């Protein structure tokens, strides 16, 4: 990607606001002993935390599929219009105005994943305050391997609730393009002889096979929706899920990476379907409603089986299931029940064309008989941990974090300057407060 960021009208005014309010912030901090422990900092000056705490940005609603998303105000313009991450439509910014975020913080416990406001260290070359997320704690040594976070020599395995703090949205079936040339039907594939699957006019999915058949698969096809992708691709081109963030429209990157960790949320109603399957690349998840079990396999390897509470999967009533690949585990949640199964991550072979082709259909669902309805499919990818140069597959911090020192990283790693670049943790004394 070799196109450079462009500014739009309104950026100058936002910058003036940032400078002016920065003086107010400094005055407030100088009187910290006289005021309440909760401060309001306005504005957030950069996009290093992306959607978790957006800096100056535009709020876009796609004209085609209707989904809302944010993008950095400095990266789009009349000649670089924002691209919808959900359907790939190009959207106008005419009449759009820039927004600035604000953040409130207070004294509180510092935990992993806490968002904290802190005084910039000398190595940052910044005299102000910054906002980042706690990634590693005192006494820990961290590293990144193939996009995963490692703590003290072991891959850190997030829970689904931790994933939700860091996830990046990829696709939402409730937002369907109205443009017939880029139909919702083009996002899903079924086999020629697999006609039990139907996609309704409301964008819902129905499986109806009164008699037992072979497994019939409905496959999701991921589209390339990257603004400024080089070489340029037409809208609707299949592609792998990459570590692109829609907040970063047209930002140059030295390299994009395959992201094989993602979670799919589905809202399901089982009428008579006794069992159905999900495929996550090379991993299969089987939900047996009749036998009340969930099992996971990877090729010939059986990864495990767990029992489902009979009341968890009600017949003819809607229920929610989450399935995903996350930090070397397959995670499954059905309503309030959760399970995790170890598996072997799928590493790139080095043949880019083959690796990319393998990942263009990252999710599929199948059944062989009965009646099954899926109201909505929602896909989000995991954060991809980047080395300071944005390219190396493996990187490790130079030493164990000393007492009272924390490793801080921005969620929007391609643009964030943080502990990775300063080569140091942040001492507790520099942390001004925790963002609730």
BELRANOR-V797702 format. One line per field, one symbol per residue. phi: phi as a letter, one per 20 degrees, with the letter a starting at -180 (. if undefined). psi: psi as a letter, one per 30 degrees, with the letter a starting at -180 (. if undefined). Layout:
phi = ???
psi = ???
This chain:
phi = .ceefcecfofgfffffffffgffffffffdgfddffddddbdeebefdlffafegbddddgfeenfebdbgfedcafecefdffecnfedfdfnfcfdceccdbbfafdcgnfecebfffgffmceedccbdfdcdgneddbcclneedclncfedfefffgffdfcfcbcffddfefffcfgffecccfgeddfecdffendccdbbgdfcfgddddededfcefmfcffcffnffaffdeedffefmffcfadcfdddbcddcdcceecffabccddldddddddffelccccccmeeeeqbcedfgefdffmcfbdcccadblmcedccdleecbccfbegeegeoeffffffgefcfbbcbbcancbdcebcccceefdfdfgemcffcbcffbfffgmccedcegeffdfdbgfeflaedfgfeeerdef
psi = jgklkkllkfeeeeeeeeeefeeeeeeeefgfffllfklkkklkflgfgbffikaklkjkjkfeffkklllkffflafgikkkkfefgkkklgkfklklkllkkllklkjlkfkkkklkkleffgkfallkakkellkflkllkjhflkkkhgkkkjlleeeeffflkkekjffjkkfjffhlefffkkllegigfkkjlfgglkkkjjelkllkkkjkkkkljgkkgkklkllkgkkllklhkkffikgkkkfklkkjgjlkkkkjkjkdgjflllkkjcgkkkkjjeefhlklkljbfkjflklkkkffeikkgkklkkkklkjhgkkkkkjcfkklkkkljkjkkffjeeeeeeegfifklkllflakkkjekkkkkllkjkklefgekfkkkkflkklkgkkkkkkeieffkkafeefhllkkeffjflkk.
